[in-house]
């Protein structure tokens, strides 16, 4: 009965599916505002905006599902850490001229009870780390999706500008060719305008290809394929606010909220406890308690059985060295993460403020100047004081300034999405080319 009670206790410690995932779902909902239960078909039936895209990604991304599956692995490791292992039964049977004798020993290794506090603490810390990583994976996915959606919208707007620029270059080249036919311009001028038109054609094609590339980036994040990839999107990049964002507290706020640091601290705690358990096992590798029964020609004797492992030739030096190295590595990784997080927060602050200033300057100074040049050139053209090519060039310069403004808006929006992600507790890792 005692063993049955112990087995029942151990089995009861296995976390259920809801026990493993509910804290993670609560963290995701609290920090992102999404509950990961969106109806994908219903959302795709309408043009997507940024929130709709994030809702699909959180509900449908297979990478995120795999990260959540890690919780089941951590839960299984927690149950394994609480187990005592099998009951060992040894039997011996002997015959002689004087009779027979048999002996049965049933021994349960209870060294697990000695190291249980350490192993239990390590397993719980591993589970906490897995929960933090899963929550971080969801929040980072939300941020990446928001950035990718903004990039897609920007690509659409840039393509519209490039189409306008091509039309202007085409008009200029066509007009120049007509003038050349009439003998009113040079071959050099015709060649220059034709080259400008072909460059505008290349820029337009490149912009249209960029839309499709951005779409596929989004499809991967949203977990969409087949007919689901025919979605449409609505919206445009928002103009920068009147006042610059308040980011002076970004670094301490990022450190306080960081799920990656929380996971690192949990891993450090887990490795420290495993090192303690290995140290105990080195000096007491086995401790078994049980019962011994001997039958000597019908005379049965019953008594306790004790089994003790003596580390005479094996003191688990290798296992202890690995556990110690794992503990040191986790501490170094935690330190590195903290340094990288602080540097990233400072860098994002600089990027966001610089993009904000650039976007505001383009919006308030450069674009109005370019528009004034177009308006004034048009007046001079109507007064027959400017040729049509000057007007075309002015409009082309306005388009170029518009694209520059869109790029600044995109950089500002991406940076502010990273700001939000840092405040939510995640740091978006960058590739070698700087892309999130």
C-alpha positions in Angstrom: 0.0 0.0 0.0 2.8 2.4 0.8 4.4 1.9 -2.7 1.0 2.3 -4.3 0.5 5.5 -2.5 3.9 6.7 -3.6 3.2 5.8 -7.2 -0.1 7.6 -7.1 1.6 10.7 -5.7 4.3 10.7 -8.5 1.7 10.2 -11.2 -0.4 13.1 -9.8 2.6 15.4 -10.3 2.5 15.1 -14.1 1.2 18.5 -15.3 -1.8 18.4 -17.5 -2.1 20.0 -20.9 -3.9 23.0 -19.5 -1.5 23.3 -16.5 1.4 23.5 -18.9 -0.1 25.9 -21.5 -2.6 28.1 -19.6 0.1 30.3 -18.0 1.7 30.8 -21.4 -1.6 31.7 -23.0 -2.3 34.1 -20.2 1.1 35.8 -20.7 0.6 36.1 -24.5 -2.9 37.6 -24.0 -1.8 40.0 -21.3 1.2 41.3 -23.2 0.0 41.3 -26.8 -3.8 41.6 -26.5 -4.5 38.5 -28.6 -5.9 35.2 -27.4 -4.7 32.9 -30.3 -8.2 31.7 -31.1 -8.9 33.6 -34.3 -11.1 32.2 -37.0 -8.6 32.1 -39.9 -11.1 31.6 -42.7 -13.2 34.5 -41.5 -10.2 36.8 -41.1 -8.9 35.9 -44.6 -12.3 36.6 -46.2 -11.7 40.4 -45.6 -8.7 42.6 -46.5 -6.1 42.2 -43.9 -4.8 44.9 -41.6 -1.9 44.6 -39.1 -4.0 43.2 -36.3 -5.7 40.6 -38.5 -2.3 39.5 -39.7 -0.9 39.1 -36.2 -4.1 37.2 -35.2 -3.6 34.7 -38.0 0.1 34.2 -37.2 -0.5 33.5 -33.5 -3.2 31.0 -34.4 -1.6 29.3 -37.4 2.2 29.5 -37.3 3.7 26.0 -37.0 7.0 27.2 -35.5 5.0 28.7 -32.6 3.1 25.4 -32.3 6.4 23.6 -32.0 7.6 26.0 -29.4 4.4 25.3 -27.4 5.1 21.6 -27.8 8.3 22.1 -25.9 6.1 22.6 -22.8 5.0 19.0 -23.1 8.6 17.9 -23.1 9.4 20.0 -20.1 6.3 18.6 -18.3 7.5 15.0 -19.1 10.9 15.8 -17.7 9.3 17.2 -14.6 7.5 13.9 -14.1 10.7 11.9 -14.8 12.5 14.0 -12.2 10.1 12.9 -9.5 10.3 9.2 -10.3 12.2 6.7 -8.1 12.9 4.1 -10.8 12.0 0.4 -10.8 11.7 -1.9 -7.8 14.6 -4.4 -8.0 13.8 -8.0 -7.1 16.7 -10.4 -6.6 16.1 -14.2 -6.2 18.4 -17.0 -5.2 17.7 -20.7 -5.0 20.2 -23.4 -3.7 20.0 -27.2 -3.2 22.1 -29.5 -1.0 21.9 -33.0 0.5 20.4 -31.4 3.6 17.6 -29.6 1.8 17.0 -26.4 -0.2 17.1 -22.7 0.4 15.8 -19.7 -1.5 16.1 -16.0 -0.9 14.2 -13.1 -2.3 15.2 -9.5 -1.9 12.9 -6.7 -3.0 14.8 -3.4 -2.9 13.7 0.1 -4.0 16.4 2.6 -4.8 15.5 5.7 -2.8 18.5 7.8 -3.6 15.9 9.8 -5.6 14.4 10.9 -2.3 17.7 12.3 -1.2 18.3 14.3 -4.4 14.6 14.9 -4.9 14.6 18.6 -3.8 17.4 19.4 -6.2 15.9 17.4 -9.1 12.5 18.8 -8.4 13.8 22.4 -8.3 15.7 21.8 -11.6 12.7 20.4 -13.3 10.4 23.2 -12.2 13.0 25.7 -13.4 13.3 24.0 -16.7 9.5 24.2 -17.0 9.6 27.9 -16.1 12.3 28.5 -18.8 10.2 26.6 -21.4 7.1 28.7 -20.6 9.2 31.9 -20.9 10.6 30.8 -24.2 7.2 29.8 -25.6 5.7 33.2 -24.5 8.7 35.0 -26.1 8.3 33.0 -29.3 4.7 34.1 -29.6 5.4 37.8 -28.8 8.4 37.8 -31.2 6.2 36.3 -33.9 3.6 39.0 -33.3 6.3 41.7 -33.7 7.8 40.1 -36.8 4.4 39.8 -38.4 3.6 43.5 -37.7 6.9 44.5 -39.2 6.4 42.3 -42.2 2.9 43.6 -42.8 4.2 47.2 -42.6 6.9 46.3 -45.1 4.3 44.9 -47.4 2.1 48.0 -47.2 5.2 50.1 -47.8 6.1 48.0 -50.8 2.6 48.6 -52.3 2.9 52.4 -51.8 6.4 52.4 -53.3 5.1 50.5 -56.3 2.5 53.1 -56.8 5.1 55.9 -56.8 7.4 53.9 -59.1 4.4 53.5 -61.5 3.9 57.3 -61.4 7.6 57.9 -62.0 7.6 55.5 -65.0 4.6 57.3 -66.5 6.5 60.6 -66.2 9.6 59.2 -67.7 7.6 57.6 -70.5 5.9 60.9 -71.3 9.3 62.7 -71.3 10.9 60.1 -73.6 7.9 60.0 -76.0 7.8 63.8 -76.2 11.6 63.9 -76.9 11.3 61.4 -79.6 8.6 63.4 -81.3 10.8 66.5 -81.1 13.7 64.5 -82.5 11.5 63.4 -85.5 10.7 67.1 -86.1 14.4 67.9 -85.9 14.1 70.0 -82.8 16.4 68.1 -80.4 19.7 66.1 -80.4 20.4 62.4 -80.4 22.1 62.9 -77.0 18.9 64.3 -75.5 16.8 61.4 -76.9 19.2 58.8 -75.6 19.2 60.4 -72.1 15.4 60.4 -71.9 15.2 56.9 -73.2 17.7 55.7 -70.7 15.7 57.5 -67.9 12.6 55.7 -69.1 14.2 52.3 -69.1 15.6 52.9 -65.6 12.2 53.9 -64.5 10.8 50.7 -66.0 13.4 48.6 -64.1 12.6 50.5 -60.9 8.9 49.8 -61.4 9.5 46.1 -62.0 11.7 45.9 -59.0 9.0 47.5 -56.9 6.4 45.1 -58.1 8.7 42.1 -57.4 9.3 43.5 -53.9 5.5 43.3 -53.2 5.5 39.6 -54.0 8.6 39.0 -51.9 7.0 40.8 -49.0 3.9 38.8 -49.5 5.8 35.5 -49.3 7.5 36.7 -46.1 4.1 37.3 -44.6 2.8 33.9 -45.9 5.6 32.1 -44.0 4.9 34.0 -40.8 1.1 33.5 -41.1 1.5 29.8 -41.9 -0.5 30.1 -45.2 -0.2 28.1 -48.4 -2.3 27.3 -51.4 -5.5 29.2 -52.0 -5.0 31.0 -48.6 -2.1 33.1 -50.1 -4.5 35.1 -52.3 -5.4 37.5 -49.5 -5.5 41.2 -49.9 -4.3 43.9 -47.6 -5.5 47.4 -46.7 -4.1 50.4 -45.0 -1.1 52.7 -45.5 1.9 53.7 -43.4 0.8 56.2 -40.7 2.4 59.7 -40.6 4.7 60.3 -37.7 3.1 61.9 -34.6 3.6 65.5 -33.8 5.9 64.8 -30.8 8.8 62.4 -30.7 8.2 59.2 -28.8 9.3 59.0 -25.1 12.0 56.4 -25.0 14.3 57.4 -22.2 13.0 54.5 -20.0 13.3 51.9 -22.8 16.5 50.2 -21.5 15.3 49.6 -17.9 11.8 48.7 -19.1 13.2 46.2 -21.5 15.3 44.5 -18.8 12.4 44.4 -16.3 10.1 42.8 -18.9 12.5 40.5 -20.6 11.2 37.0 -21.0 14.6 35.9 -22.4 16.3 37.0 -19.1 13.6 35.2 -17.2 14.3 32.0 -19.1 18.0 32.5 -18.6 17.6 32.9 -14.9 15.5 29.8 -14.8 18.1 27.8 -16.8 20.8 29.0 -14.4 18.7 27.8 -11.4 18.1 24.5 -13.1 21.8 23.8 -13.9 22.8 24.8 -10.3 20.4 22.3 -8.9 21.6 19.6 -11.2 25.1 20.2 -10.1 24.0 19.8 -6.5 22.3 16.5 -7.3 25.3 15.2 -9.2 27.5 16.1 -6.2 25.3 14.0 -4.0 25.2 11.1 -6.4 29.0 11.2 -6.5 29.3 10.3 -2.9 26.2 8.2 -2.6 25.4 6.7 -6.0 22.9 4.2 -4.7 20.7 3.8 -1.6 18.2 1.0 -1.6 15.7 0.0 1.0 13.4 -3.1 0.9 12.7 -6.5 2.4 14.5 -9.8 2.3 12.9 -13.2 2.6 14.7 -16.5 3.2 13.2 -19.9 3.2 15.3 -22.7 4.7 13.4 -25.9 4.3 10.1 -24.3 5.2 11.6 -22.1 7.9 10.9 -18.5 6.6 12.8 -15.6 7.8 11.9 -12.0 7.0 14.0 -8.9 7.5 15.0 -5.5 6.1 17.3 -5.2 3.1 19.6 -2.3 2.6 21.7 -1.6 -0.5 24.4 1.1 -0.5 26.6 2.0 -3.5 30.2 2.8 -2.6 31.9 5.1 -5.1 35.2 3.3 -4.8 36.3 3.4 -8.4 33.7 5.8 -9.9 33.0 9.1 -8.3 31.1 10.4 -11.3 33.8 12.9 -12.1 32.7 13.2 -15.7 29.1 13.8 -14.9 30.0 16.4 -12.3 32.3 18.2 -14.7 29.6 18.3 -17.3 27.1 19.6 -14.7 29.6 22.3 -13.5 30.3 23.4 -17.1 26.6 23.6 -17.9 26.1 25.8 -14.8 28.9 28.1 -15.8 27.7 28.2 -19.4 24.2 29.2 -18.3 25.6 32.0 -16.1 27.7 33.3 -19.0 24.7 33.1 -21.4 22.6 35.0 -19.0 25.2 37.7 -18.7 25.6 37.9 -22.5 21.8 38.1 -23.0 21.6 41.0 -20.5 24.4 42.9 -22.2 22.9 42.3 -25.7 19.5 43.3 -24.5 20.7 46.6 -23.1 22.7 47.3 -26.2 19.7 46.5 -28.4 17.4 48.7 -26.4 19.8 51.6 -26.7 20.2 50.9 -30.4 16.5 50.7 -31.1 16.0 54.0 -29.2 18.6 55.7 -31.5 17.1 54.2 -34.6 13.5 55.1 -33.7 14.4 58.8 -32.9 16.6 59.2 -36.0 13.8 57.7 -38.2 11.3 60.0 -36.6 13.4 63.1 -37.2 14.0 62.1 -40.8 10.4 61.3 -41.5 9.2 64.6 -39.9 11.8 66.6 -41.9 10.8 65.0 -45.1 7.2 65.5 -44.4 7.5 69.1 -43.2 10.3 70.5 -45.3 11.4 68.4 -48.2 8.1 67.3 -49.6 6.6 70.8 -49.4 9.6 72.1 -51.2 9.4 69.5 -53.9 5.6 70.2 -54.3 6.4 74.0 -54.5 8.9 73.3 -57.3 6.3 71.3 -59.2 3.6 74.0 -58.7 6.0 76.9 -59.7 7.3 74.9 -62.7 3.7 74.4 -63.8 3.0 78.1 -63.6 6.1 78.9 -65.6 5.1 76.2 -68.1 1.6 77.6 -68.5 3.3 81.0 -69.0 5.5 79.4 -71.7 8.5 80.2 -69.5 9.5 76.6 -68.9 9.7 73.6 -71.2 7.7 70.4 -70.5 10.8 68.5 -69.5 11.4 70.8 -66.5 7.9 70.0 -65.3 8.5 66.3 -65.8 11.8 66.4 -64.0 10.1 68.3 -61.1 7.4 65.7 -60.8 10.0 62.9 -60.9 11.9 64.5 -58.1 8.7 64.8 -56.1 8.1 61.0 -56.6 11.7 60.3 -55.5 11.2 62.4 -52.4 7.9 60.6 -51.7 9.7 57.2 -51.9 12.3 58.5 -49.5 9.6 59.6 -47.1 7.9 56.2 -47.3 11.2 54.5 -46.5 11.6 56.8 -43.5 8.1 56.0 -42.3 8.8 52.3 -42.7 12.0 52.5 -40.7 10.2 54.5 -38.0 7.3 52.0 -37.9 9.7 49.0 -37.7 11.7 50.7 -34.9 8.5 51.4 -32.9 7.4 47.9 -33.3 10.7 46.8 -31.8 10.2 49.3 -29.0 6.8 47.7 -28.3 8.3 44.2 -28.4 11.0 45.2 -26.0 8.4 46.6 -23.6 6.5 43.3 -23.9 9.6 41.3 -23.0 11.1 40.1 -26.3 14.2 41.2 -28.3 13.9 40.7 -32.1 17.0 39.0 -33.3 18.5 40.4 -36.5 20.1 38.6 -39.4 23.5 39.5 -40.8 21.9 41.9 -43.3 20.0 43.6 -40.5 16.6 42.2 -41.3 14.4 41.0 -38.4 
